[in-house]
């Protein structure tokens, strides 16, 4: 008889637990769907999550998926409550006081789990809401990732961009930038995973960028399409329209895969990755440059020279191509060839601002080497004499760099980096008036 009562009691407890669980889920769904929940709502939401957790622990897949989603949504509900206040609504950036990169990643994973479950089960409780949320939050998340990058919080920036990619796997560009930020954060394990995915997708990133200069703030702005840009020109809010072809990123992707392998002592894997890339994209010059860079780093100079020759044979009068050769040489401390390539690029394209700027950097490196020699000299008469000779040589090189930087600035008036370097050159040459004028301009 006692056994019968215990079975009945257990059945009652299970039934009561199911009812309680159902009530908690109703509360969670009701508050989650509010655009402007109150502080009391937030407290009830958190309490319902806590109450439902032990009830769902041994429950079915459906309840587990939805509870995990509600848990991950706590910051979202907190944000909605806070952003309903006037002092917060005027500053959208305040929303991210309630989110971290980890919380964004968690909410993304749990939301995607709901989407997968509802697709499999044929239900549609949250699918539309999640898709709209992901679409609406994309611009805000992108701004957040950029701000994190500007703050040099590269790991967090990479995580947010990777979450954006997982929200919308067709937006492969976000994965590319997530990989780059992972490299900046020295998170080479994640970077390699992201780059390998880009490789498997055969992502190139080639596209046409449509830009125009805003009359409001005199900055170049990007437009989603040519028609959008042309409308802005017609309305009169923008001027100076430009169509700029963004080159293939495959070379950079495979180069970074190779460099990560090289850093891990896996040179054979690095070479295999580049060879596979070139087989898949035989006409992609950026991949030849990436392969050349790899052989330069492994000190296989004959192969490096052979590959560089292949690049030049493809298009000897391509200023951008020649400039890239200068970049590769400069990155590998081959100043002599870097200078040759930059000068050739300028010869082919006289208004090539970046080539002038990079050539000035080569000159400044040479000037630094002379300064290092000067600093090692003693105070003897012979040393003083040698010091004067070296100083004259250094000043001559600084003047060459100055001319190149002035040309850069004349071609690219918004290049603040070039102006900062030019200011330091003016000061080194004791050109006080020019330094004062440029300093005042930079202060503005």
C-alpha distance (Angstrom), angle and dihedral (degrees) to the residues before:
residue distance angle dihedral
X1 . . .
X2 3.80 . .
X3 3.81 89.3 .
X4 3.82 90.3 55.2
X5 3.84 90.7 52.4
X6 3.83 92.1 48.8
X7 3.81 91.1 52.2
X8 3.80 91.1 48.9
X9 3.85 90.2 47.9
X10 3.80 91.6 50.3
X11 3.79 90.8 49.8
X12 3.78 90.4 50.5
X13 3.83 91.4 50.6
X14 3.81 91.6 50.8
X15 3.80 90.4 48.3
X16 3.82 92.0 48.3
X17 3.83 90.3 47.6
X18 3.80 90.9 52.6
X19 3.80 91.2 50.1
X20 3.83 91.3 47.8
X21 3.79 90.4 48.3
X22 3.80 90.8 50.3
X23 3.81 90.7 50.8
X24 3.81 92.2 50.0
X25 3.80 91.2 50.4
X26 3.81 90.8 50.5
X27 3.82 90.0 52.5
X28 3.82 92.0 47.8
X29 3.80 94.2 48.7
X30 3.81 93.2 46.2
X31 3.82 94.2 51.2
X32 3.82 94.4 39.6
X33 3.80 90.5 56.8
X34 3.82 93.9 52.6
X35 3.80 114.9 107.2
X36 3.80 91.6 -154.9
X37 3.80 110.9 26.1
X38 3.81 117.6 -175.3
X39 3.80 126.5 -123.8
X40 3.83 86.6 -103.4
X41 3.82 89.6 53.5
X42 3.81 90.6 53.8
X43 3.82 90.9 51.9
X44 3.82 91.2 48.3
X45 3.81 91.1 47.5
X46 3.81 93.0 53.3
X47 3.83 91.1 44.9
X48 3.81 90.9 50.9
X49 3.82 90.9 51.9
X50 3.81 89.9 52.2
X51 3.83 92.5 46.5
X52 3.81 94.6 46.9
X53 3.82 96.2 47.2
X54 3.85 98.7 78.0
X55 3.81 90.5 40.8
X56 3.82 92.1 55.3
X57 3.81 95.8 41.2
X58 3.80 92.9 97.4
X59 3.79 96.9 23.1
X60 3.80 132.0 112.1
X61 3.81 130.0 -72.5
X62 3.81 94.2 -98.3
X63 3.80 95.5 56.8
X64 3.81 92.3 43.8
X65 3.82 92.7 51.8
X66 3.80 93.5 48.7
X67 3.83 95.5 44.1
X68 3.80 90.9 50.6
X69 3.78 88.4 51.3
X70 3.81 91.9 50.2
X71 3.83 90.6 48.7
X72 3.79 92.5 51.0
X73 3.81 88.4 47.2
X74 3.82 94.6 63.1
X75 3.86 93.1 97.4
X76 3.82 88.7 47.4
X77 3.83 92.0 55.1
X78 3.83 90.7 44.4
X79 3.80 89.6 50.9
X80 3.82 93.2 50.2
X81 3.80 90.4 51.8
X82 3.81 93.0 48.4
X83 3.81 96.4 42.8
X84 3.81 91.2 54.1
X85 3.81 87.5 70.6
X86 3.83 114.0 94.5
X87 3.82 94.4 -128.6
X88 3.81 90.1 57.8
X89 3.81 100.6 36.4
X90 3.81 91.5 66.7
X91 3.82 90.5 58.7
X92 3.85 113.3 49.5
X93 3.83 90.4 -174.0
X94 3.83 88.1 73.0
X95 3.80 87.6 73.7
X96 3.78 90.5 76.1
X97 3.78 92.4 62.5
X98 3.80 83.6 82.0
X99 3.78 97.3 45.3
X100 3.78 134.0 61.9
X101 3.78 127.1 -175.9
X102 3.82 88.8 -101.0
X103 3.82 93.0 51.5
X104 3.81 90.8 48.8
X105 3.80 89.6 50.8
X106 3.82 91.1 48.4
X107 3.81 93.8 49.0
X108 3.83 90.2 46.9
X109 3.81 92.4 52.1
X110 3.80 93.8 45.9
X111 3.83 92.5 45.4
X112 3.81 90.7 50.2
X113 3.82 89.0 50.0
X114 3.82 88.9 55.4
X115 3.82 91.1 48.7
X116 3.81 90.9 50.2
X117 3.81 92.8 47.2
X118 3.80 94.2 47.5
X119 3.79 91.2 47.9
X120 3.81 90.1 51.1
X121 3.82 95.6 43.6
X122 3.79 97.0 40.1
X123 3.81 91.5 -124.0
X124 3.77 122.7 130.1
X125 3.79 109.6 -163.6
X126 3.79 100.5 131.6
X127 3.82 105.9 2.5
X128 3.80 96.8 101.5
X129 3.81 92.8 41.7
X130 3.82 93.0 49.8
X131 3.80 93.0 47.3
X132 3.81 91.1 50.4
X133 3.81 91.6 46.3
X134 3.81 91.9 51.2
X135 3.81 91.4 47.9
X136 3.80 94.8 46.8
X137 3.80 94.7 46.3
X138 3.81 96.8 49.0
X139 3.85 96.4 91.1
X140 3.82 91.8 45.4
X141 3.80 92.9 47.7
X142 3.79 91.0 48.6
X143 3.82 91.1 52.1
X144 3.81 88.7 48.0
X145 3.82 92.1 51.3
X146 3.81 91.1 49.3
X147 3.82 91.5 49.6
X148 3.81 89.9 50.0
X149 3.79 89.3 51.3
X150 3.81 91.2 49.5
X151 3.82 88.0 52.7
X152 3.83 87.7 52.0
X153 3.81 90.5 -116.6
X154 3.79 87.8 138.2
X155 3.81 97.8 162.0
X156 3.82 92.0 54.6
X157 3.82 91.7 44.4
X158 3.80 89.7 52.2
X159 3.82 91.5 49.0
X160 3.83 93.5 51.0
X161 3.82 92.1 48.8
X162 3.80 91.1 47.5
X163 3.82 88.9 51.8
X164 3.81 88.6 52.2
X165 3.80 89.5 52.4
X166 3.81 90.9 50.4
X167 3.82 89.4 50.6
X168 3.80 89.6 54.0
X169 3.84 114.5 15.8
X170 3.82 89.5 -174.1
X171 3.83 88.6 67.6
X172 3.81 93.2 77.7
X173 3.81 92.2 160.6
X174 3.84 88.5 75.2
X175 3.81 90.0 57.4
X176 3.80 89.8 51.6
X177 3.81 92.1 54.2
X178 3.82 90.9 42.6
X179 3.81 87.6 57.4
X180 3.81 92.3 49.3
X181 3.80 92.5 50.4
X182 3.82 89.7 47.5
X183 3.82 88.3 56.9
X184 3.83 89.8 49.7
X185 3.82 87.8 52.2
X186 3.84 90.4 49.9
X187 3.81 87.3 -120.3
X188 3.79 92.0 140.4
X189 3.81 93.8 162.8
X190 3.83 92.2 62.4
X191 3.81 92.2 37.8
X192 3.80 91.3 55.7
X193 3.82 91.5 50.0
X194 3.82 91.2 50.2
X195 3.81 94.1 45.2
X196 3.81 91.3 47.7
X197 3.81 89.0 53.2
X198 3.82 89.9 50.3
X199 3.79 88.9 49.5
X200 3.83 91.9 50.3
X201 3.81 89.3 50.1
X202 3.84 89.5 48.6
X203 3.81 87.6 -130.8
X204 3.80 115.1 -175.6
X205 3.81 103.6 168.7
X206 3.80 90.7 -145.4
X207 3.78 111.0 156.2
X208 3.77 144.3 138.0
X209 3.80 114.9 -102.3
X210 3.80 116.8 -150.1
X211 3.80 112.1 -155.9
X212 3.80 139.2 167.7
X213 3.79 135.5 175.4
X214 3.80 116.6 -103.6
X215 3.81 114.7 -129.7
X216 3.80 88.2 -151.1
X217 3.81 98.5 64.0
X218 3.83 104.6 1.9
X219 3.83 92.7 -119.8
X220 3.78 128.9 130.1
X221 3.80 112.9 -108.2
X222 3.80 130.2 -164.5
X223 3.81 122.8 -129.0
X224 3.78 128.0 -155.7
X225 3.79 92.8 -128.7
X226 3.79 142.5 6.5
X227 3.80 90.9 -108.9
X228 3.83 92.1 54.8
X229 3.79 90.5 49.9
X230 3.79 92.9 46.5
X231 3.83 90.4 51.0
X232 3.81 90.0 55.0
X233 3.81 89.7 51.2
X234 3.80 91.2 48.4
X235 3.82 93.2 48.3
X236 3.80 88.6 50.2
X237 3.82 100.7 -122.1
X238 3.82 92.2 114.9
X239 3.80 140.4 35.8
X240 3.80 139.2 -173.6
X241 3.84 100.5 47.8
X242 3.80 116.1 -157.0
X243 3.81 134.5 -173.4
X244 3.80 108.9 -155.6
X245 3.79 123.8 -178.5
X246 3.80 111.6 -137.5
X247 3.83 108.0 -142.6
X248 3.80 127.3 -127.6
X249 3.80 115.9 -74.9
X250 3.79 94.1 -160.6
X251 3.79 92.3 98.5
X252 3.78 91.8 53.7
X253 3.82 92.2 45.7
X254 3.79 94.3 51.1
X255 3.79 91.7 40.8
X256 3.80 90.2 55.1
X257 3.81 91.4 47.3
X258 3.79 88.0 51.4
X259 3.82 93.4 46.4
X260 3.81 91.8 51.1
X261 3.80 89.5 50.8
X262 3.81 90.7 47.6
X263 3.82 90.9 50.5
X264 3.82 87.4 53.9
X265 3.81 91.3 49.4
X266 3.83 92.0 -108.7
X267 3.82 99.7 128.7
X268 3.82 94.3 153.5
X269 3.82 91.6 55.5
X270 3.80 88.8 48.9
X271 3.80 92.7 53.4
X272 3.81 91.7 45.4
X273 3.82 91.2 53.1
X274 3.81 92.2 52.8
X275 3.82 93.8 44.7
X276 3.82 91.0 51.1
X277 3.79 90.2 49.3
X278 3.78 93.3 51.9
X279 3.80 91.8 48.7
X280 3.79 89.9 54.2
X281 3.82 93.6 43.2
X282 3.84 107.9 26.1
X283 3.82 95.1 166.9
X284 3.81 97.2 47.7
X285 3.81 104.0 112.3
X286 3.80 92.0 -168.7
X287 3.81 88.4 66.6
X288 3.80 92.1 53.7
X289 3.80 87.9 52.3
X290 3.81 90.1 49.1
X291 3.80 90.8 51.2
X292 3.80 90.9 47.3
X293 3.79 89.6 51.2
X294 3.81 90.3 52.6
X295 3.80 93.6 52.1
X296 3.79 90.4 46.2
X297 3.82 89.9 54.3
X298 3.80 91.6 48.9
X299 3.83 88.7 48.5
X300 3.84 94.4 -118.8
X301 3.78 93.1 142.7
X302 3.81 98.9 171.1
X303 3.79 92.2 58.0
X304 3.81 90.3 42.6
X305 3.83 91.7 53.9
X306 3.81 91.1 46.9
X307 3.82 92.1 53.0
X308 3.80 93.3 47.0
X309 3.78 88.4 52.8
X310 3.82 89.2 53.2
X311 3.80 90.0 53.5
X312 3.79 93.8 51.6
X313 3.80 92.4 45.1
X314 3.80 90.4 57.0
X315 3.80 94.5 58.1
X316 3.82 115.8 -8.9
X317 3.82 94.2 176.5
X318 3.81 97.1 49.3
X319 3.82 104.3 117.6
X320 3.81 93.4 -163.7
X321 3.79 91.1 51.8
X322 3.80 93.2 49.0
X323 3.82 89.3 46.6
X324 3.83 89.9 53.7
X325 3.78 89.1 53.6
X326 3.78 87.0 55.2
X327 3.82 90.5 51.5
X328 3.82 92.0 50.2
X329 3.80 90.9 48.8
X330 3.80 92.4 46.5
X331 3.80 92.8 49.9
X332 3.77 88.7 54.7
X333 3.83 95.2 48.5
X334 3.81 92.1 -109.3
X335 3.82 93.4 139.0
X336 3.79 95.3 165.6
X337 3.81 94.9 59.9
X338 3.80 92.5 36.6
X339 3.81 89.1 59.5
X340 3.81 91.9 47.3
X341 3.81 92.6 51.2
X342 3.82 95.3 45.3
X343 3.81 91.4 49.7
X344 3.80 90.3 48.9
X345 3.84 90.3 49.2
X346 3.82 89.8 52.6
X347 3.79 90.4 48.1
X348 3.81 89.5 54.1
X349 3.80 94.4 41.2
X350 3.84 112.7 23.6
X351 3.84 93.5 -172.0
X352 3.83 94.3 53.4
X353 3.84 99.0 132.1
X354 3.81 96.2 -178.1
X355 3.79 91.7 52.2
X356 3.82 91.1 54.3
X357 3.80 90.1 47.2
X358 3.81 94.9 49.3
X359 3.80 91.5 44.8
X360 3.81 88.5 53.8
X361 3.83 87.9 54.2
X362 3.82 90.3 54.4
X363 3.81 89.0 52.2
X364 3.81 91.9 48.2
X365 3.80 90.6 52.0
X366 3.81 88.4 54.8
X367 3.81 90.3 48.3
X368 3.82 89.8 51.6
X369 3.79 91.4 54.1
X370 3.80 89.8 54.9
X371 3.81 90.8 47.6
X372 3.80 89.2 53.1
X373 3.81 88.7 54.9
X374 3.81 91.0 48.8
X375 3.79 91.9 51.8
X376 3.81 91.1 54.6
X377 3.81 93.9 56.9
X378 3.79 123.0 104.4
X379 3.81 129.4 -138.8
X380 3.79 100.9 -95.8
X381 3.80 120.8 123.2
X382 3.83 89.7 -108.3
X383 3.79 91.2 50.1
X384 3.80 91.8 48.3
X385 3.78 90.3 51.6
X386 3.81 91.1 49.1
X387 3.82 89.2 46.8
X388 3.81 91.1 57.0
X389 3.82 91.5 49.6
X390 3.82 92.1 49.3
X391 3.81 91.8 45.6
X392 3.78 90.7 54.8
X393 3.81 90.7 49.0
X394 3.82 91.2 48.5
X395 3.80 93.0 48.3
X396 3.80 89.7 51.3
X397 3.81 90.9 54.2
X398 3.82 91.3 44.5
X399 3.80 89.6 54.0
X400 3.81 89.7 52.3
X401 3.80 89.4 50.9
X402 3.81 90.0 46.7
X403 3.80 91.6 55.8
X404 3.80 90.9 49.1
X405 3.80 92.2 49.0
X406 3.81 92.1 47.7
X407 3.80 88.2 52.0
X408 3.82 89.9 49.1
X409 3.80 91.8 52.4
X410 3.80 92.6 46.4
X411 3.83 89.2 54.6
X412 3.80 96.5 38.6
X413 3.79 109.6 29.5
X414 3.81 92.4 177.2
X415 3.81 94.8 58.2
X416 3.80 99.0 113.5
X417 3.81 92.5 173.0
X418 3.79 90.5 59.4
X419 3.80 90.7 48.4
X420 3.81 92.0 50.5
X421 3.80 91.3 50.8
X422 3.81 91.0 45.3
X423 3.81 89.4 52.9
X424 3.80 90.7 54.2
X425 3.82 90.0 49.7
X426 3.82 91.3 51.0
X427 3.80 88.9 52.0
X428 3.82 92.6 47.4
X429 3.82 89.3 52.2
X430 3.84 90.2 45.7
X431 3.81 91.1 -121.7
X432 3.81 93.2 154.8
X433 3.79 100.1 173.5
X434 3.81 94.2 50.2
X435 3.80 90.4 44.4
X436 3.81 91.4 50.7
X437 3.82 93.2 49.4
X438 3.81 93.9 47.5
X439 3.81 92.3 44.6
X440 3.81 90.3 53.9
X441 3.80 89.8 49.5
X442 3.81 91.3 51.3
X443 3.81 91.9 47.9
X444 3.81 88.5 59.6
